[in-house]
Amino acid sequence: MKRELATVSAPNVVRKRTQWLTMLVAAALGALIWMGVTTRDEDRRPSRPTPRARAELLRDDAIKECAEGREAQCAAMLDAARRLDPRGEGEARVIEARQHRNAAP
């Protein structure tokens, strides 16, 4: 009689293990899908340039303005770049542009 009980309960154990394994696989699959969706959203967001990068762009434009003789625009752009990234004021091109700006009549 014990033997009959053991064979009757064995399918129930297998069924419970199968259900547990199925739930575990479903949870893992759900987690992978969620990670994939959130990663894609982050990749689509445009990255904002750093203050240093924006200052570099301003300095590039300012140098062009100085070369074209627009001293007021050149100075305004260099000043805006200095507010964003004061360390960039030590660059040779910035020093030269400021000296050229100050020497202009």
C-alpha positions as CSV (number, residue, x, y, z in Angstrom):
1,M,0.0,0.0,0.0
2,K,2.9,2.4,0.7
3,R,4.1,1.7,-2.8
4,E,0.8,2.7,-4.3
5,L,0.9,6.0,-2.4
6,A,4.4,6.8,-3.6
7,T,3.4,6.3,-7.2
8,V,0.3,8.3,-6.9
9,S,2.1,11.3,-5.3
10,A,5.0,11.3,-7.8
11,P,3.1,12.8,-10.7
12,N,1.9,15.6,-8.3
13,V,5.5,16.4,-7.4
14,V,6.5,16.5,-11.0
15,R,3.6,18.7,-11.9
16,K,4.4,21.1,-9.1
17,R,8.1,21.2,-10.1
18,T,7.0,21.8,-13.7
19,Q,4.7,24.7,-12.7
20,W,7.5,26.2,-10.6
21,L,10.0,26.0,-13.4
22,T,7.5,27.5,-15.8
23,M,6.9,30.4,-13.5
24,L,10.6,30.9,-13.0
25,V,11.2,31.0,-16.8
26,A,8.3,33.4,-17.3
27,A,9.7,35.8,-14.7
28,A,13.2,35.6,-16.2
29,L,11.8,36.3,-19.7
30,G,9.7,39.2,-18.4
31,A,12.8,40.7,-16.7
32,L,14.8,40.4,-19.9
33,I,12.1,42.1,-21.9
34,W,11.8,44.9,-19.4
35,M,15.5,45.4,-19.4
36,G,15.5,45.5,-23.2
37,V,12.7,48.1,-23.4
38,T,14.3,50.4,-20.8
39,T,17.7,50.2,-22.4
40,R,16.3,51.2,-25.8
41,D,14.5,54.2,-24.3
42,E,17.8,55.4,-22.8
43,D,19.6,55.0,-26.1
44,R,17.0,57.1,-27.9
45,R,17.3,60.1,-25.6
46,P,19.6,62.7,-27.1
47,S,22.6,63.4,-24.9
48,R,23.1,66.9,-23.8
49,P,26.5,68.4,-24.5
50,T,28.6,69.2,-21.5
51,P,29.3,72.9,-20.6
52,R,32.8,72.4,-21.7
53,A,31.7,71.1,-25.1
54,R,29.3,74.0,-25.5
55,A,32.1,76.4,-24.6
56,E,34.3,74.9,-27.2
57,L,31.7,75.4,-29.9
58,L,31.2,79.0,-28.7
59,R,35.0,79.6,-28.9
60,D,35.1,78.1,-32.4
61,D,32.4,80.5,-33.5
62,A,34.0,83.4,-31.7
63,I,37.3,82.8,-33.5
64,K,35.5,82.9,-36.8
65,E,33.7,86.1,-35.8
66,C,37.1,87.7,-34.9
67,A,38.6,86.6,-38.2
68,E,35.7,88.3,-40.1
69,G,36.1,91.5,-38.1
70,R,33.0,91.3,-35.9
71,E,34.8,92.2,-32.7
72,A,31.7,92.8,-30.6
73,Q,30.2,89.3,-31.4
74,C,33.6,87.7,-30.9
75,A,33.9,89.2,-27.4
76,A,30.4,88.3,-26.5
77,M,30.9,84.7,-27.5
78,L,34.3,84.4,-25.7
79,D,32.7,85.9,-22.6
80,A,29.8,83.3,-22.8
81,A,32.3,80.5,-23.2
82,R,34.3,81.8,-20.2
83,R,31.2,81.6,-18.1
84,L,30.6,78.0,-19.2
85,D,34.2,76.8,-19.0
86,P,36.7,79.2,-17.3
87,R,39.6,76.7,-17.8
88,G,39.4,77.1,-21.5
89,E,40.6,80.8,-21.3
90,G,44.2,79.5,-21.1
91,E,44.1,78.2,-24.7
92,A,46.4,79.9,-27.1
93,R,43.7,80.6,-29.6
94,V,41.5,82.3,-27.0
95,I,44.4,84.4,-25.6
96,E,45.3,85.4,-29.2
97,A,41.6,86.3,-30.0
98,R,41.3,88.4,-26.9
99,Q,44.5,90.2,-27.6
100,H,43.4,90.8,-31.2
101,R,40.0,92.1,-29.9
102,N,41.7,94.5,-27.4
103,A,44.1,95.8,-30.1
104,A,41.3,96.5,-32.6
105,P,40.3,100.2,-32.9
